[in-house]
Amino acid sequence: MILFLETKFVMEIAMLLLLVIPLTSNATIEDKMIVPGHFKWITKAVSSKNLMCPIACKTTTVQFSPFGGSPIIQCCTDRSLPIWKIGKFRSSICNLYLNGNGKTRHCSTKTTFYKLIFKNTNSTSIPNGFMYYNETVEIDFNNNEIENITGSDFECFPILDTLDLSSNKISKVVNTTFFKLRNLRKLDLSYNVIQYIEPRTFSYRPGSILIINLRGNILKSIDVTNLYLGYRFSEIDVSRNKISKITNQLQWKSPKLIGGGSIDFMNNNFSHFPYIKNAGITSKTILSVSFRYSLYLGGNPWFCDCKFAWFIPSLKLASKHFNVGSDWECKYPMSLRGVLAVNVPDDLFVCNISVEEKCPLSCNCFEQPSRKRVVVNCSRSKKYKIPSAFPQQANLDIDLSHNFITIFENRAYLNRTVAINLSFNKIKVLDPLVYGIQTLKLINVENNQITDLHRNIQLMKNGRTIVIGNITIECSCRKKWIANWLEYQNRLLVRHDRIVCRQRNDELITLYMIDNCSFRKKYLAYEQYLIVGLFLIVLIATLTRLIFKYEIYLFLRKCRHKFRFNVFNPVDQSSTFDIYISFREDKEDISKWVIGVLTTHLETRGFKICLPPRDFDLGGVHVDQIMTHTASSKNYVVVLSDDYLKTQYQVIEWGHIWNNYKRNINSNILVINYDMLHSKNIKDQILKAFLRLQYSIDFSNFDKKLLKKIENELRVKAPVVSLALIPHLPIWCKG
């Protein structure tokens, strides 16, 4: 049936056009667009060339035009009309009824534009096959059953100015539907069942849309790109929908806000004004929004809480100069129902915090943006200790006054606290760590049972305050700092905190404590100097012991032998060898001198020499032989070279020599500095000590008495420590 009707409509319009076309003038009206009291309005933002603007707009001064743009553009956007709606040119448009119910009058020779009317039918789609007339400027398809519209439905109307699709059953609008209608100025989609509009549906360029009517649909949200068109418009009406939020599907951002216009959000489901960052508007452009856009938001269930507060300063500023906010009534909370949002005091825009959000039991918690704080009011809540948990937000302002708390202890949440009131409790103990919390700007502990103050209270400075009221403490000269601190506090903060100290059952004001303690000042100074001196002595002795422990040991050992102190020696004095020689066997010059010169000289003088390359068993365990032969030797000669102790066996050999030396009080170590090394070039701390104390013999033979010196040192009964450092001796021995 519908198909039959549409076919009939196509035939009717074809007949109408046959009647009309011969009477239509081919002459353009563009050259005749002279209307008294109007001028042709042409601007970059609007593509249409058929708009006439009242001359009065040229003399109109719009307040705050730097924010809203050019005054002429603002005025013409709202008041301009197409030429066929003004004066004598009203006769230049002819109405064509497509459904046969209307009366189509015979178009005169003056007809230049056409209005197609197709309404009050049961048609569910736009009729096809007849929309090809290029001079159509208005289409009225309201009050039908149309469900879908596409871009191809209207692409044959290049100068279409007005499109009325109201009171149909359209449910969705895509962003390609109107983008070819560059002259479309007025679009009416009101009273459909639209649930979704794609982003950037109306902001296409080039274009001319100035009026958009979406009233009476069932939109639950609308994208910001369908409200911010990038140019000045007259009105966007989205009233009487179900909108509760503004989306930003394309993550649109506007570093610079341009354009503006009137947006009607009345009678929707907004409870909170959209957060600007989510809508792509920066904090720098929010003020511009207040002046560029007229927002009508009455009839919404506004919840005037902390989430609403961010927009209030801009709203109040705009309301002083424009009719803005006069219909924004709070619906919630109940205490503010019916009050205009602009009349609500800033401090009343709060968000309550529940027990699930860690508000302590029997307490009232709320966020208060106007003072940048989160209030936790636990006053008179019969608490005997400070709660262990508080809301997770920062800038806590805690009131625990008029309770029974006895201890003020440090808690982690105090690092998020700016003020805490513990007045009128039974506090005796304050945790000293509390005074050092830099975020804690105010502590009130007046009217408690405090009997002492910790020195850390002096950390409360640089704008941080503590209120202690009147307290009594025990007098002590060690507490005289309290007098200075209290005087400074009262002078700085213009307060009257008072501290009294008890002495022999008499009460003295703390300020007099300085006089009572002055006679001890001199003696306290002496005590301090003595303590500091003892501390320095102990410190120096400890450092000396750590740094020069081997030097001290060698020096004391030599002194003991020099003065012939009788010392019991638990080590058996019987030895197989008189001298054990340690040297780097792999260095030819050293080996030649040790074996050919030193050993020969000492053996001719009656010494029993252990020479590892000669006396160690071939094939034996080298480490075991080192341990056995060093233990059976009375004295030791160490030939020190620059690469001594660079092999594992050499390190082991030197370790056994030193251990046996310490065990046998009568043994001696003779160090021969073969390479004339300086102590700073020695890494081993023991060998370094020998060189520092000059308990060694340099290899230089300027006076040709080197061998005699070595012999004399080894014949001394009291062991004189001597070392000979040479390159690492390979610890293998020949038999």
C-alpha positions, 0 to 999 in steps of 0.5 A: 500500500505504501509503495502504491502511495509513493508511486502515486506521489511521484506521478503527482509531483511530475505533473506539478513540475510540468505545470510549474517549470514553463512559468519559472523565470531563468533570471537569477535574483542574486543581482536584485537582492536589495531589501530596504533595511537589510544588507547581504550577509556574507561571511567565511563561516557560512556558505549560503549567499541568500541570507539578509541581515538587518542593517541595525546589526552594523551598529549593535555593540555586544558586551564582551565581544572579545570573548564572543567574537565580532558583534556583527557576526553575533547579531547576524547569526541570530537575526538573518533570514533568507531573502524569500522571507523578507518583504516583496521577495516573499512572493518568490517562493512557491509551495508544492504539496506532494501528497495531494492533501494540500492545495498547490497554487499556480506558481507565477512568473516571479517564482524563483524558489520552491518549498516541498511539503510532504506531511501527515502521511504514513510513509516510513521513508523519504520518497524517491524519484522526484527530488531533483529540482535544483531551486528547492530551498525548503522541505517540510516532511514533518508528522510522518512515519519516516524511520531512516534518513541518508545523505543520498535522500537530499543530495539533489538540493544544492541550495536547500536552506530549511529541512523539517523532519520533525515528528517522525520516527528517526532513531539514528543520525550519521555524520554523512547525512547532511554534509553535502547540504552546504547551504542548509541553515535550519534543521528540525529533527525534533520529536523523533525517537533519536537515540544516537547522533554520530560525532561531527554530524553538524560541524561539517565544512563548508556549511551554513547550519545556524539552527538545530532543533533536537527537542523531544527525542530520547538522547541519553548523551550527546558528543561535544563535537555536535555542540561545539561546531567551530563557528558561531551559530544561533541555537542548538535545542536538545531540551526534553531529552534524557541527556545525562552526560556529554561524551567525547568519543574522538578525544577532541581538544580545543586549545583555542575556543572559537564560535559560540551560540545558544544551547538549550539543555532544559528538562534533561537528566543532568545531575552534574555539569560535565567535567571540562577536561572530559569534554576536551575544554582546557582550564584556559578556555573555560572562561570563554565558554561562559561568555561565548555560550548561552546555556539553558539548563533549567529543569534538570535534577541538579545535585549541588555537591562538590562535583558541581562546584568547579563550574560555579565561579565561572557561572557566578561571573557570567551571571553578573553580566548575562541572563545565565543560571537564573533557572539552575535550581538544585534538586539534591541534596534535600537541604538545597532543593529549590535554591538557585545554584548561583545563590548557594554559598561556596562552602555548601558544595560538598560531597559526603564520604561514607563508612565504606570510603573509610569515614570513621564510625560516628563521624561526619566526613565530606569533601569541600572544594571551596576550602580545598579540604576533606573534613572529618568531624568526629567531635563528641563521638565518645572516642577513647583513641584516635581512629586507625583509618581515615578517607584516602583523599589528601588535605584532611581536616580532622576534628576529634575534640571533646572526646576521651583520647589519652595518647596522640600518636603518629599515624600514616594518614597524618602525612595527608592531614593539614589540620587536627583538633584534639582539644578537650580530651585527656591527652598526656602523651604526644608523639614527638614525630608528629611535630615534624610532619610538614603537611600538618599546618595546625595542631590544637591540643589545648585543654588536655592533661599535658605535663611535658613538651618535647624539643621537637615542638620547635619544628612547628615553624614556617607557618605551621602552628600548635595551640597548647593553651594553659599547661603546667610542667615540672621546672627544670633548667633543661627546659628553659628553651620552652620560655624562649619558644613560648615568647616567640610563639605568642608574639608571632601568632598574637596568642596567649598560650601560658605555661607554668612550671612547678618548683617546691610546690610553688608555681612559677611562670615559665618566662622566669625560668631563665633567671633561675637557671642563669647561675648554672650557665658557666658550669654547663659550658664546662661540662659541655667542653669536657664531654666534647673533648672526651669524645674527640679523644675517643674518636681519634684513638679509635681511628688511629687504632683502625688505621695504624693497628699493624704499626702499633703492634710492631712498635710495641713488640720492638719496645718489649724486646728493647727493654728486655721484658720477660714474656712467657713464650708458649711456642717450643723454641727448638727449630730445624732452621734458623732462617726461612727465606721468602722470595720470587724464585721466577725472577732471575736477578733475585734468585741469583742473588738470594741463592748465590750470594745471600744464602752462601754468606749466611751458611758460611756464618753458621746459619741453617737456611731453609731455601724452598727451591732447594729444600722442599721435597720434589713432588710433595704437596707445596702448601703442606711443605710451606706450613711445615717449613715455616713452622720449623724456622726461627726467623724469616727473611722476606725479599720485597719486590714490586710483584711480591704477593702476586701468586697464590702460593706467595700469599699463602707463604706470607700468611704462614710467616706472619702467623708464626711470627705472632705466635713466637715472641722470639722470632724475627722478620727481616724485610729486604726492600729489593726494589726500593719500594715506597710504602704507598706502593704497597697494598698489603697493610702489614708490609706497608707497616714495616716500611712506614716504621723503617723496620726494613733494609734497603737493597742499596749497597753504597757502603758495601755493608749490606750482607753485614747488616743482614747478618747483624739483624739476624743475630740479635736475640730480641726479635727486631721486625724486618721484612724483605718484599720481593715479587711473588715467590712461586711456592714450589721447592726443590729438594 
